[in-house]
């Protein structure tokens, strides 16, 4: 395999020398000139649309994003259930159906 068109990358060409090539046309579309043109482009730069105070401190959360999301969903779900339960309790002013348990000693004396 002829790696002469890899003149810009002599170390890579040396590394690839002697390796089997099944399709030589894979390397036919490579042009060293295109690599040079790409490096001449100016990099894109982020331009902020808002001013933020310089004393602003950015703090990253320690918890995993997925765990935080799941906790938020669980809290939302349970908050709705809790609200429904509180409303239902407010509507039902009847005494509870459960009867207070008597002392176990009283039960033993009867038998």
C-alpha positions in Angstrom: 0.0 0.0 0.0 1.3 3.4 -0.9 0.9 6.0 1.8 2.7 8.8 0.0 -0.4 11.0 0.2 -0.1 10.9 4.0 2.9 13.3 3.9 1.4 15.5 6.6 1.1 12.5 9.0 4.4 10.6 8.7 3.9 8.9 12.1 0.5 7.7 11.2 1.7 6.5 7.8 4.5 4.6 9.4 2.1 3.0 11.9 -0.2 1.9 9.1 2.6 0.5 6.9 2.4 -3.2 6.4 -1.3 -3.5 7.5 -3.5 -5.4 5.1 -5.9 -3.2 3.0 -9.0 -4.8 1.6 -10.2 -1.8 -0.3 -7.6 0.7 -1.5 -10.3 3.1 -2.7 -11.0 3.9 1.0 -7.9 6.1 0.9 -8.5 7.6 -2.5 -10.9 10.3 -1.2 -8.4 11.6 1.4 -6.9 15.0 0.4 -4.3 16.5 2.7 -5.2 20.0 1.4 -8.7 19.8 3.0 -7.2 19.2 6.4 -5.1 22.4 6.1 -8.2 24.5 5.0 -10.2 23.3 7.9 -7.5 24.5 10.4 -7.6 28.0 8.9 -11.2 28.6 9.9 -12.0 30.8 12.8 -13.5 28.9 15.7 -17.1 29.6 16.7 -17.4 31.8 19.8 -20.3 31.9 22.2 -21.7 35.5 22.6 -23.9 35.8 25.7 -27.2 37.7 25.2 -27.5 38.6 28.9 -25.1 40.1 31.5 -24.7 38.0 34.6 -23.1 39.4 37.8 -19.4 38.6 38.1 -19.8 37.5 41.7 -22.2 34.8 40.7 -21.0 31.4 41.9 -21.8 28.3 39.9 -22.3 25.3 42.0 -22.8 21.8 40.6 -25.2 19.4 42.4 -23.7 16.3 43.8 -26.7 14.1 43.1 -27.1 12.3 39.8 -29.5 13.9 37.3 -31.6 10.8 36.9 -32.0 10.4 40.7 -32.9 14.0 41.1 -35.5 13.7 38.3 -37.0 10.6 39.9 -37.2 12.2 43.3 -39.0 15.3 41.8 -41.5 13.0 40.1 -42.1 11.0 43.2 -42.6 14.3 45.2 -45.1 15.6 42.7 -47.0 12.3 42.7 -47.1 12.1 46.5 -48.0 15.8 46.9 -51.1 15.3 44.8 -52.1 12.2 46.8 -51.5 14.0 50.1 -53.6 16.9 49.0 -56.5 14.6 48.0 -56.2 12.7 51.3 -56.3 15.9 53.3 -59.3 17.2 51.4 -61.1 13.8 52.0 -60.3 14.0 55.7 -61.7 17.5 55.9 -65.0 16.4 54.4 -65.4 13.3 56.6 -65.9 14.7 60.1 -67.4 11.4 61.3 -65.5 9.6 64.1 -62.9 7.0 63.0 -64.1 3.5 62.4 -61.3 2.0 64.5 -61.9 1.5 68.2 -59.2 2.1 70.7 -57.6 -1.1 72.0 -58.1 -2.0 75.6 -55.3 -2.9 77.9 -54.1 -6.5 77.5 -54.3 -7.1 81.3 -58.1 -6.6 81.2 -58.4 -9.3 78.6 -56.3 -11.7 80.6 -58.4 -11.2 83.8 -61.7 -12.2 82.0 -60.4 -15.6 80.9 
